[in-house]
Amino acid sequence: MPYKPLRPCNHPGCRELTRERFCEKHRKEREREKDKGRPTAAQRGYDSRWRKARTWYLKRNPLCVECEKKGKLTPATVIDHVVPHRGDKELFWDMSNWQALCKPCHDRKTAKEDGGFGNG
């Protein structure tokens, strides 16, 4: 069976060649970060019940509300919590706190709220 070609590690600035996504050093770093990191999506409430509610909401709100404000018609792919729920189940399920966004708009909003990606 042929081997996958070598390519640079996906870690920013690393030039180590690997057949996987990350070189051995960065793969171990990522595993350590995951172990001490935030809970899984399911543990945070994004389970099958959420997926059903998300599908229902997106069918009724198919366009990104932020793009619409700018006069653009962009399909929404993400349900955003207007006020971050931070684990509060009541706020999590409050549909008046939901808005439909496209992924770029959601990522921008999240980065702005968190002070940048990865900064909790």
A tleap script that builds the chain and sets N, CA, C and O, in Angstrom:
source leaprc.protein.ff14SB
mol = sequence {
  NMET PRO TYR LYS PRO LEU ARG PRO CYS ASN
  HIE PRO GLY CYS ARG GLU LEU THR ARG GLU
  ARG PHE CYS GLU LYS HIE ARG LYS GLU ARG
  GLU ARG GLU LYS ASP LYS GLY ARG PRO THR
  ALA ALA GLN ARG GLY TYR ASP SER ARG TRP
  ARG LYS ALA ARG THR TRP TYR LEU LYS ARG
  ASN PRO LEU CYS VAL GLU CYS GLU LYS LYS
  GLY LYS LEU THR PRO ALA THR VAL ILE ASP
  HIE VAL VAL PRO HIE ARG GLY ASP LYS GLU
  LEU PHE TRP ASP MET SER ASN TRP GLN ALA
  LEU CYS LYS PRO CYS HIE ASP ARG LYS THR
  ALA LYS GLU ASP GLY GLY PHE GLY ASN CGLY
}
set mol.1.N position { 0.843 -1.172 0.000 }
set mol.1.CA position { 0.000 0.000 0.000 }
set mol.1.C position { 0.895 1.245 0.000 }
set mol.1.O position { 1.868 1.290 0.753 }
set mol.2.N position { 0.594 2.250 -0.820 }
set mol.2.CA position { 1.435 3.442 -0.895 }
set mol.2.C position { 1.298 4.300 0.367 }
set mol.2.O position { 0.247 4.352 1.006 }
set mol.3.N position { 2.394 4.962 0.691 }
set mol.3.CA position { 2.394 5.881 1.829 }
set mol.3.C position { 1.811 7.222 1.426 }
set mol.3.O position { 1.863 7.613 0.260 }
set mol.4.N position { 1.251 7.926 2.412 }
set mol.4.CA position { 0.823 9.306 2.167 }
set mol.4.C position { 2.090 10.142 1.997 }
set mol.4.O position { 3.102 9.851 2.634 }
set mol.5.N position { 2.056 11.156 1.166 }
set mol.5.CA position { 3.248 11.992 1.009 }
set mol.5.C position { 3.516 12.815 2.267 }
set mol.5.O position { 2.595 13.155 3.009 }
set mol.6.N position { 4.767 13.121 2.488 }
set mol.6.CA position { 5.132 13.977 3.608 }
set mol.6.C position { 4.704 15.410 3.310 }
set mol.6.O position { 4.771 15.870 2.170 }
set mol.7.N position { 4.266 16.100 4.346 }
set mol.7.CA position { 3.896 17.506 4.197 }
set mol.7.C position { 4.176 18.209 5.517 }
set mol.7.O position { 4.332 17.548 6.544 }
set mol.8.N position { 4.242 19.536 5.510 }
set mol.8.CA position { 4.544 20.254 6.754 }
set mol.8.C position { 3.430 20.085 7.786 }
set mol.8.O position { 2.252 19.965 7.448 }
set mol.9.N position { 3.833 20.079 9.035 }
set mol.9.CA position { 2.904 20.032 10.165 }
set mol.9.C position { 1.966 21.234 10.085 }
set mol.9.O position { 2.377 22.312 9.657 }
set mol.10.N position { 0.708 21.056 10.494 }
set mol.10.CA position { -0.282 22.137 10.446 }
set mol.10.C position { -0.134 23.159 11.569 }
set mol.10.O position { -0.822 24.180 11.557 }
set mol.11.N position { 0.734 22.914 12.526 }
set mol.11.CA position { 0.943 23.881 13.606 }
set mol.11.C position { 1.613 25.119 13.022 }
set mol.11.O position { 2.606 24.991 12.305 }
set mol.12.N position { 1.092 26.329 13.310 }
set mol.12.CA position { 1.671 27.542 12.731 }
set mol.12.C position { 3.175 27.653 12.986 }
set mol.12.O position { 3.636 27.576 14.126 }
set mol.13.N position { 3.920 27.833 11.909 }
set mol.13.CA position { 5.366 28.023 11.998 }
set mol.13.C position { 6.199 26.752 12.042 }
set mol.13.O position { 7.425 26.819 11.947 }
set mol.14.N position { 5.564 25.599 12.182 }
set mol.14.CA position { 6.320 24.342 12.247 }
set mol.14.C position { 6.585 23.834 10.830 }
set mol.14.O position { 5.674 23.765 10.006 }
set mol.15.N position { 7.831 23.484 10.559 }
set mol.15.CA position { 8.189 22.997 9.229 }
set mol.15.C position { 8.517 21.494 9.237 }
set mol.15.O position { 8.991 20.943 8.243 }
set mol.16.N position { 8.257 20.859 10.363 }
set mol.16.CA position { 8.495 19.421 10.465 }
set mol.16.C position { 7.616 18.692 9.449 }
set mol.16.O position { 6.430 18.998 9.320 }
set mol.17.N position { 8.190 17.737 8.733 }
set mol.17.CA position { 7.417 16.978 7.755 }
set mol.17.C position { 6.777 15.772 8.422 }
set mol.17.O position { 7.385 15.106 9.260 }
set mol.18.N position { 5.535 15.506 8.031 }
set mol.18.CA position { 4.786 14.414 8.638 }
set mol.18.C position { 3.777 13.861 7.632 }
set mol.18.O position { 3.445 14.519 6.646 }
set mol.19.N position { 3.302 12.666 7.890 }
set mol.19.CA position { 2.235 12.091 7.059 }
set mol.19.C position { 0.872 12.339 7.689 }
set mol.19.O position { -0.160 12.100 7.062 }
set mol.20.N position { 0.870 12.811 8.911 }
set mol.20.CA position { -0.365 13.112 9.632 }
set mol.20.C position { -0.625 14.612 9.566 }
set mol.20.O position { 0.081 15.346 8.874 }
set mol.21.N position { -1.639 15.055 10.288 }
set mol.21.CA position { -1.948 16.480 10.311 }
set mol.21.C position { -0.898 17.289 11.061 }
set mol.21.O position { -0.530 18.391 10.654 }
set mol.22.N position { -0.417 16.709 12.180 }
set mol.22.CA position { 0.570 17.374 13.020 }
set mol.22.C position { 1.759 16.464 13.247 }
set mol.22.O position { 1.631 15.240 13.234 }
set mol.23.N position { 2.932 17.077 13.458 }
set mol.23.CA position { 4.119 16.299 13.791 }
set mol.23.C position { 3.930 15.702 15.182 }
set mol.23.O position { 2.994 16.071 15.892 }
set mol.24.N position { 4.792 14.800 15.570 }
set mol.24.CA position { 4.668 14.102 16.850 }
set mol.24.C position { 4.624 15.089 18.026 }
set mol.24.O position { 3.799 14.937 18.927 }
set mol.25.N position { 5.495 16.088 18.023 }
set mol.25.CA position { 5.553 17.072 19.106 }
set mol.25.C position { 4.224 17.817 19.250 }
set mol.25.O position { 3.688 17.935 20.352 }
set mol.26.N position { 3.703 18.314 18.141 }
set mol.26.CA position { 2.484 19.106 18.212 }
set mol.26.C position { 1.231 18.254 18.407 }
set mol.26.O position { 0.234 18.726 18.955 }
set mol.27.N position { 1.281 17.003 17.961 }
set mol.27.CA position { 0.164 16.100 18.205 }
set mol.27.C position { 0.034 15.868 19.715 }
set mol.27.O position { -1.074 15.870 20.251 }
set mol.28.N position { 1.164 15.668 20.397 }
set mol.28.CA position { 1.138 15.459 21.854 }
set mol.28.C position { 0.680 16.715 22.583 }
set mol.28.O position { -0.068 16.628 23.557 }
set mol.29.N position { 1.124 17.885 22.119 }
set mol.29.CA position { 0.680 19.151 22.723 }
set mol.29.C position { -0.835 19.303 22.612 }
set mol.29.O position { -1.504 19.682 23.573 }
set mol.30.N position { -1.360 19.006 21.435 }
set mol.30.CA position { -2.811 19.143 21.215 }
set mol.30.C position { -3.590 18.167 22.097 }
set mol.30.O position { -4.651 18.518 22.613 }
set mol.31.N position { -3.091 16.975 22.272 }
set mol.31.CA position { -3.761 15.999 23.128 }
set mol.31.C position { -3.785 16.478 24.575 }
set mol.31.O position { -4.794 16.328 25.264 }
set mol.32.N position { -2.661 17.062 25.043 }
set mol.32.CA position { -2.612 17.591 26.406 }
set mol.32.C position { -3.600 18.738 26.572 }
set mol.32.O position { -4.284 18.830 27.591 }
set mol.33.N position { -3.673 19.603 25.579 }
set mol.33.CA position { -4.608 20.733 25.636 }
set mol.33.C position { -6.049 20.237 25.686 }
set mol.33.O position { -6.866 20.768 26.438 }
set mol.34.N position { -6.359 19.221 24.886 }
set mol.34.CA position { -7.719 18.665 24.882 }
set mol.34.C position { -8.073 18.093 26.244 }
set mol.34.O position { -9.185 18.281 26.739 }
set mol.35.N position { -7.103 17.383 26.855 }
set mol.35.CA position { -7.360 16.745 28.143 }
set mol.35.C position { -7.701 17.753 29.225 }
set mol.35.O position { -8.550 17.480 30.073 }
set mol.36.N position { -7.057 18.911 29.214 }
set mol.36.CA position { -7.319 19.894 30.262 }
set mol.36.C position { -8.259 20.997 29.796 }
set mol.36.O position { -8.574 21.916 30.553 }
set mol.37.N position { -8.702 20.903 28.558 }
set mol.37.CA position { -9.516 21.952 27.956 }
set mol.37.C position { -10.962 21.930 28.378 }
set mol.37.O position { -11.326 21.340 29.395 }
set mol.38.N position { -11.775 22.580 27.583 }
set mol.38.CA position { -13.190 22.721 27.904 }
set mol.38.C position { -13.930 21.407 27.664 }
set mol.38.O position { -13.435 20.520 26.969 }
set mol.39.N position { -15.117 21.300 28.246 }
set mol.39.CA position { -15.912 20.070 28.066 }
set mol.39.C position { -16.272 19.851 26.600 }
set mol.39.O position { -16.203 20.770 25.784 }
set mol.40.N position { -16.649 18.642 26.289 }
set mol.40.CA position { -17.043 18.311 24.921 }
set mol.40.C position { -18.327 19.066 24.559 }
set mol.40.O position { -19.018 19.591 25.431 }
set mol.41.N position { -18.630 19.110 23.266 }
set mol.41.CA position { -19.841 19.782 22.802 }
set mol.41.C position { -21.079 19.172 23.471 }
set mol.41.O position { -21.968 19.900 23.911 }
set mol.42.N position { -21.135 17.852 23.546 }
set mol.42.CA position { -22.290 17.191 24.170 }
set mol.42.C position { -22.394 17.564 25.646 }
set mol.42.O position { -23.494 17.770 26.159 }
set mol.43.N position { -21.260 17.651 26.327 }
set mol.43.CA position { -21.272 18.028 27.738 }
set mol.43.C position { -21.734 19.476 27.923 }
set mol.43.O position { -22.264 19.832 28.975 }
set mol.44.N position { -21.532 20.304 26.901 }
set mol.44.CA position { -21.954 21.710 26.973 }
set mol.44.C position { -23.406 21.890 26.521 }
set mol.44.O position { -23.901 23.016 26.504 }
set mol.45.N position { -24.095 20.809 26.157 }
set mol.45.CA position { -25.504 20.885 25.798 }
set mol.45.C position { -25.803 20.732 24.322 }
set mol.45.O position { -26.969 20.692 23.931 }
set mol.46.N position { -24.777 20.646 23.496 }
set mol.46.CA position { -24.994 20.532 22.048 }
set mol.46.C position { -25.124 19.056 21.672 }
set mol.46.O position { -24.233 18.474 21.052 }
set mol.47.N position { -26.241 18.474 22.056 }
set mol.47.CA position { -26.505 17.055 21.861 }
set mol.47.C position { -27.575 16.868 20.788 }
set mol.47.O position { -27.839 17.786 20.010 }
set mol.48.N position { -28.187 15.697 20.741 }
set mol.48.CA position { -29.186 15.424 19.705 }
set mol.48.C position { -30.401 16.334 19.852 }
set mol.48.O position { -30.994 16.736 18.851 }
set mol.49.N position { -30.773 16.657 21.066 }
set mol.49.CA position { -31.902 17.575 21.277 }
set mol.49.C position { -31.581 18.940 20.662 }
set mol.49.O position { -32.430 19.553 20.015 }
set mol.50.N position { -30.353 19.406 20.870 }
set mol.50.CA position { -29.927 20.686 20.295 }
set mol.50.C position { -29.922 20.614 18.762 }
set mol.50.O position { -30.385 21.535 18.089 }
set mol.51.N position { -29.400 19.520 18.225 }
set mol.51.CA position { -29.326 19.400 16.763 }
set mol.51.C position { -30.720 19.462 16.132 }
set mol.51.O position { -30.898 20.071 15.077 }
set mol.52.N position { -31.704 18.834 16.777 }
set mol.52.CA position { -33.086 18.895 16.271 }
set mol.52.C position { -33.625 20.322 16.344 }
set mol.52.O position { -34.247 20.804 15.397 }
set mol.53.N position { -33.384 20.998 17.471 }
set mol.53.CA position { -33.856 22.377 17.645 }
set mol.53.C position { -33.158 23.297 16.642 }
set mol.53.O position { -33.785 24.196 16.082 }
set mol.54.N position { -31.888 23.078 16.421 }
set mol.54.CA position { -31.101 23.868 15.474 }
set mol.54.C position { -31.668 23.732 14.060 }
set mol.54.O position { -31.854 24.727 13.358 }
set mol.55.N position { -31.939 22.500 13.654 }
set mol.55.CA position { -32.497 22.248 12.320 }
set mol.55.C position { -33.846 22.946 12.174 }
set mol.55.O position { -34.105 23.604 11.167 }
set mol.56.N position { -34.695 22.800 13.176 }
set mol.56.CA position { -36.010 23.444 13.167 }
set mol.56.C position { -35.867 24.957 13.040 }
set mol.56.O position { -36.551 25.581 12.229 }
set mol.57.N position { -34.971 25.555 13.846 }
set mol.57.CA position { -34.796 27.005 13.856 }
set mol.57.C position { -34.247 27.512 12.524 }
set mol.57.O position { -34.703 28.536 12.014 }
set mol.58.N position { -33.270 26.802 11.959 }
set mol.58.CA position { -32.683 27.240 10.691 }
set mol.58.C position { -33.688 27.146 9.532 }
set mol.58.O position { -33.617 27.937 8.592 }
set mol.59.N position { -34.611 26.198 9.592 }
set mol.59.CA position { -35.644 26.118 8.552 }
set mol.59.C position { -36.552 27.340 8.602 }
set mol.59.O position { -37.028 27.807 7.567 }
set mol.60.N position { -36.788 27.847 9.783 }
set mol.60.CA position { -37.661 29.007 9.957 }
set mol.60.C position { -36.918 30.339 9.848 }
set mol.60.O position { -37.537 31.383 9.644 }
set mol.61.N position { -35.599 30.302 9.984 }
set mol.61.CA position { -34.757 31.507 9.914 }
set mol.61.C position { -33.553 31.202 9.033 }
set mol.61.O position { -32.442 31.046 9.541 }
set mol.62.N position { -33.754 31.114 7.723 }
set mol.62.CA position { -32.693 30.617 6.834 }
set mol.62.C position { -31.582 31.614 6.492 }
set mol.62.O position { -30.575 31.225 5.900 }
set mol.63.N position { -31.745 32.890 6.852 }
set mol.63.CA position { -30.745 33.887 6.461 }
set mol.63.C position { -29.999 34.458 7.665 }
set mol.63.O position { -30.549 34.579 8.760 }
set mol.64.N position { -28.744 34.802 7.437 }
set mol.64.CA position { -27.894 35.396 8.470 }
set mol.64.C position { -28.419 36.797 8.801 }
set mol.64.O position { -28.549 37.637 7.911 }
set mol.65.N position { -28.719 37.046 10.073 }
set mol.65.CA position { -29.276 38.342 10.466 }
set mol.65.C position { -28.260 39.474 10.322 }
set mol.65.O position { -28.644 40.604 10.019 }
set mol.66.N position { -26.987 39.199 10.531 }
set mol.66.CA position { -25.950 40.233 10.394 }
set mol.66.C position { -25.763 40.625 8.934 }
set mol.66.O position { -25.653 41.811 8.621 }
set mol.67.N position { -25.726 39.657 8.054 }
set mol.67.CA position { -25.590 39.950 6.628 }
set mol.67.C position { -26.813 40.704 6.110 }
set mol.67.O position { -26.688 41.617 5.294 }
set mol.68.N position { -27.995 40.316 6.591 }
set mol.68.CA position { -29.227 40.999 6.177 }
set mol.68.C position { -29.174 42.486 6.529 }
set mol.68.O position { -29.648 43.325 5.762 }
set mol.69.N position { -28.596 42.813 7.691 }
set mol.69.CA position { -28.466 44.217 8.105 }
set mol.69.C position { -27.636 45.013 7.093 }
set mol.69.O position { -27.820 46.220 6.938 }
set mol.70.N position { -26.716 44.315 6.405 }
set mol.70.CA position { -25.843 44.950 5.416 }
set mol.70.C position { -26.415 44.840 4.001 }
set mol.70.O position { -25.768 45.240 3.033 }
set mol.71.N position { -27.626 44.298 3.886 }
set mol.71.CA position { -28.262 44.166 2.585 }
set mol.71.C position { -27.828 42.951 1.788 }
set mol.71.O position { -28.109 42.861 0.593 }
set mol.72.N position { -27.144 42.010 2.438 }
set mol.72.CA position { -26.702 40.784 1.758 }
set mol.72.C position { -27.600 39.627 2.172 }
set mol.72.O position { -28.045 39.562 3.318 }
set mol.73.N position { -27.863 38.727 1.256 }
set mol.73.CA position { -28.642 37.529 1.550 }
set mol.73.C position { -27.687 36.339 1.616 }
set mol.73.O position { -27.246 35.822 0.590 }
set mol.74.N position { -27.379 35.919 2.834 }
set mol.74.CA position { -26.427 34.833 3.062 }
set mol.74.C position { -27.124 33.738 3.859 }
set mol.74.O position { -27.759 34.033 4.872 }
set mol.75.N position { -27.024 32.485 3.431 }
set mol.75.CA position { -27.639 31.406 4.211 }
set mol.75.C position { -27.025 31.311 5.611 }
set mol.75.O position { -25.807 31.389 5.775 }
set mol.76.N position { -27.870 31.145 6.592 }
set mol.76.CA position { -27.416 30.944 7.970 }
set mol.76.C position { -27.056 29.474 8.151 }
set mol.76.O position { -27.745 28.589 7.644 }
set mol.77.N position { -25.988 29.226 8.866 }
set mol.77.CA position { -25.563 27.849 9.135 }
set mol.77.C position { -25.356 27.593 10.624 }
set mol.77.O position { -25.143 26.455 11.042 }
set mol.78.N position { -25.419 28.663 11.425 }
set mol.78.CA position { -25.119 28.570 12.855 }
set mol.78.C position { -26.229 29.256 13.640 }
set mol.78.O position { -26.734 30.302 13.232 }
set mol.79.N position { -26.604 28.664 14.766 }
set mol.79.CA position { -27.501 29.331 15.698 }
set mol.79.C position { -26.618 29.905 16.791 }
set mol.79.O position { -25.895 29.180 17.475 }
set mol.80.N position { -26.690 31.214 16.942 }
set mol.80.CA position { -25.871 31.911 17.935 }
set mol.80.C position { -26.733 32.274 19.137 }
set mol.80.O position { -27.907 32.619 18.999 }
set mol.81.N position { -26.128 32.188 20.319 }
set mol.81.CA position { -26.777 32.696 21.521 }
set mol.81.C position { -26.387 34.169 21.627 }
set mol.81.O position { -25.217 34.488 21.839 }
set mol.82.N position { -27.361 35.063 21.481 }
set mol.82.CA position { -27.106 36.506 21.482 }
set mol.82.C position { -26.344 36.878 22.748 }
set mol.82.O position { -25.295 37.519 22.681 }
set mol.83.N position { -26.865 36.480 23.883 }
set mol.83.CA position { -26.167 36.632 25.158 }
set mol.83.C position { -25.540 35.272 25.453 }
set mol.83.O position { -26.267 34.289 25.596 }
set mol.84.N position { -24.207 35.184 25.549 }
set mol.84.CA position { -23.580 33.877 25.808 }
set mol.84.C position { -24.172 33.223 27.049 }
set mol.84.O position { -24.323 33.866 28.088 }
set mol.85.N position { -24.505 31.948 26.935 }
set mol.85.CA position { -25.193 31.259 28.032 }
set mol.85.C position { -24.258 30.824 29.144 }
set mol.85.O position { -24.697 30.670 30.284 }
set mol.86.N position { -22.991 30.623 28.848 }
set mol.86.CA position { -21.977 30.247 29.852 }
set mol.86.C position { -22.444 29.103 30.762 }
set mol.86.O position { -22.174 29.098 31.963 }
set mol.87.N position { -23.153 28.133 30.161 }
set mol.87.CA position { -23.591 26.956 30.904 }
set mol.87.C position { -24.968 27.079 31.535 }
set mol.87.O position { -25.474 26.101 32.087 }
set mol.88.N position { -25.584 28.243 31.471 }
set mol.88.CA position { -26.924 28.450 32.026 }
set mol.88.C position { -27.941 27.787 31.097 }
set mol.88.O position { -28.202 28.288 30.003 }
set mol.89.N position { -28.512 26.669 31.529 }
set mol.89.CA position { -29.424 25.887 30.677 }
set mol.89.C position { -30.678 26.672 30.301 }
set mol.89.O position { -31.189 26.525 29.191 }
set mol.90.N position { -31.175 27.501 31.211 }
set mol.90.CA position { -32.374 28.277 30.909 }
set mol.90.C position { -32.086 29.256 29.765 }
set mol.90.O position { -32.880 29.382 28.832 }
set mol.91.N position { -30.952 29.942 29.845 }
set mol.91.CA position { -30.563 30.870 28.789 }
set mol.91.C position { -30.220 30.122 27.499 }
set mol.91.O position { -30.500 30.604 26.401 }
set mol.92.N position { -29.616 28.949 27.640 }
set mol.92.CA position { -29.261 28.115 26.493 }
set mol.92.C position { -30.498 27.795 25.656 }
set mol.92.O position { -30.448 27.882 24.429 }
set mol.93.N position { -31.603 27.428 26.300 }
set mol.93.CA position { -32.808 27.002 25.590 }
set mol.93.C position { -33.806 28.127 25.341 }
set mol.93.O position { -34.865 27.882 24.763 }
set mol.94.N position { -33.502 29.346 25.757 }
set mol.94.CA position { -34.387 30.492 25.522 }
set mol.94.C position { -34.277 30.918 24.061 }
set mol.94.O position { -33.286 31.532 23.665 }
set mol.95.N position { -35.293 30.593 23.257 }
set mol.95.CA position { -35.229 30.869 21.819 }
set mol.95.C position { -35.224 32.357 21.498 }
set mol.95.O position { -34.825 32.744 20.399 }
set mol.96.N position { -35.654 33.188 22.422 }
set mol.96.CA position { -35.561 34.635 22.184 }
set mol.96.C position { -34.106 35.103 22.269 }
set mol.96.O position { -33.795 36.238 21.906 }
set mol.97.N position { -33.223 34.233 22.748 }
set mol.97.CA position { -31.793 34.528 22.834 }
set mol.97.C position { -31.028 33.919 21.652 }
set mol.97.O position { -29.797 33.952 21.637 }
set mol.98.N position { -31.732 33.371 20.672 }
set mol.98.CA position { -31.092 32.754 19.514 }
set mol.98.C position { -31.152 33.697 18.316 }
set mol.98.O position { -32.082 34.492 18.178 }
set mol.99.N position { -30.144 33.592 17.455 }
set mol.99.CA position { -30.176 34.276 16.167 }
set mol.99.C position { -29.446 33.410 15.147 }
set mol.99.O position { -28.488 32.711 15.477 }
set mol.100.N position { -29.910 33.467 13.923 }
set mol.100.CA position { -29.313 32.698 12.840 }
set mol.100.C position { -28.183 33.520 12.219 }
set mol.100.O position { -28.382 34.677 11.848 }
set mol.101.N position { -27.000 32.918 12.108 }
set mol.101.CA position { -25.839 33.591 11.523 }
set mol.101.C position { -25.139 32.667 10.541 }
set mol.101.O position { -25.264 31.445 10.623 }
set mol.102.N position { -24.399 33.264 9.611 }
set mol.102.CA position { -23.485 32.474 8.783 }
set mol.102.C position { -22.230 32.244 9.631 }
set mol.102.O position { -22.011 32.945 10.619 }
set mol.103.N position { -21.418 31.276 9.252 }
set mol.103.CA position { -20.241 30.951 10.062 }
set mol.103.C position { -19.273 32.127 10.201 }
set mol.103.O position { -18.807 32.381 11.312 }
set mol.104.N position { -18.943 32.862 9.120 }
set mol.104.CA position { -18.027 33.997 9.292 }
set mol.104.C position { -18.542 35.046 10.290 }
set mol.104.O position { -17.764 35.566 11.090 }
set mol.105.N position { -19.834 35.359 10.249 }
set mol.105.CA position { -20.389 36.328 11.195 }
set mol.105.C position { -20.339 35.785 12.622 }
set mol.105.O position { -20.026 36.517 13.561 }
set mol.106.N position { -20.650 34.497 12.779 }
set mol.106.CA position { -20.597 33.889 14.113 }
set mol.106.C position { -19.167 33.893 14.642 }
set mol.106.O position { -18.940 34.215 15.809 }
set mol.107.N position { -18.204 33.540 13.799 }
set mol.107.CA position { -16.808 33.516 14.241 }
set mol.107.C position { -16.336 34.910 14.644 }
set mol.107.O position { -15.627 35.062 15.639 }
set mol.108.N position { -16.727 35.930 13.875 }
set mol.108.CA position { -16.360 37.311 14.210 }
set mol.108.C position { -16.945 37.716 15.561 }
set mol.108.O position { -16.254 38.294 16.399 }
set mol.109.N position { -18.223 37.407 15.760 }
set mol.109.CA position { -18.887 37.769 17.014 }
set mol.109.C position { -18.232 37.065 18.196 }
set mol.109.O position { -17.972 37.688 19.226 }
set mol.110.N position { -17.967 35.781 18.052 }
set mol.110.CA position { -17.355 35.007 19.127 }
set mol.110.C position { -15.957 35.532 19.454 }
set mol.110.O position { -15.607 35.664 20.627 }
set mol.111.N position { -15.165 35.829 18.441 }
set mol.111.CA position { -13.813 36.352 18.667 }
set mol.111.C position { -13.874 37.698 19.387 }
set mol.111.O position { -13.060 37.975 20.268 }
set mol.112.N position { -14.826 38.516 19.014 }
set mol.112.CA position { -14.981 39.835 19.635 }
set mol.112.C position { -15.358 39.684 21.112 }
set mol.112.O position { -14.810 40.375 21.971 }
set mol.113.N position { -16.298 38.777 21.400 }
set mol.113.CA position { -16.743 38.559 22.778 }
set mol.113.C position { -15.651 37.948 23.655 }
set mol.113.O position { -15.510 38.302 24.825 }
set mol.114.N position { -14.881 37.026 23.072 }
set mol.114.CA position { -13.863 36.315 23.837 }
set mol.114.C position { -12.517 37.029 23.851 }
set mol.114.O position { -11.587 36.576 24.518 }
set mol.115.N position { -12.401 38.125 23.133 }
set mol.115.CA position { -11.120 38.821 23.070 }
set mol.115.C position { -10.176 38.166 22.081 }
set mol.115.O position { -8.968 38.398 22.150 }
set mol.116.N position { -10.678 37.364 21.171 }
set mol.116.CA position { -9.853 36.671 20.179 }
set mol.116.C position { -10.027 35.188 20.309 }
set mol.116.O position { -10.418 34.697 21.368 }
set mol.117.N position { -9.740 34.456 19.240 }
set mol.117.CA position { -9.919 33.015 19.252 }
set mol.117.C position { -8.990 32.367 20.268 }
set mol.117.O position { -7.802 32.682 20.331 }
set mol.118.N position { -9.540 31.466 21.054 }
set mol.118.CA position { -8.749 30.720 22.032 }
set mol.118.C position { -8.507 31.480 23.324 }
set mol.118.O position { -7.802 30.973 24.196 }
set mol.119.N position { -9.058 32.667 23.481 }
set mol.119.CA position { -8.854 33.442 24.691 }
set mol.119.C position { -10.144 33.462 25.503 }
set mol.119.O position { -11.032 34.279 25.260 }
set mol.120.N position { -10.233 32.566 26.457 }
set mol.120.CA position { -11.443 32.439 27.241 }
set mol.120.C position { -11.637 33.512 28.270 }
set mol.120.O position { -12.633 33.502 28.993 }
savepdb mol mol.pdb
quit
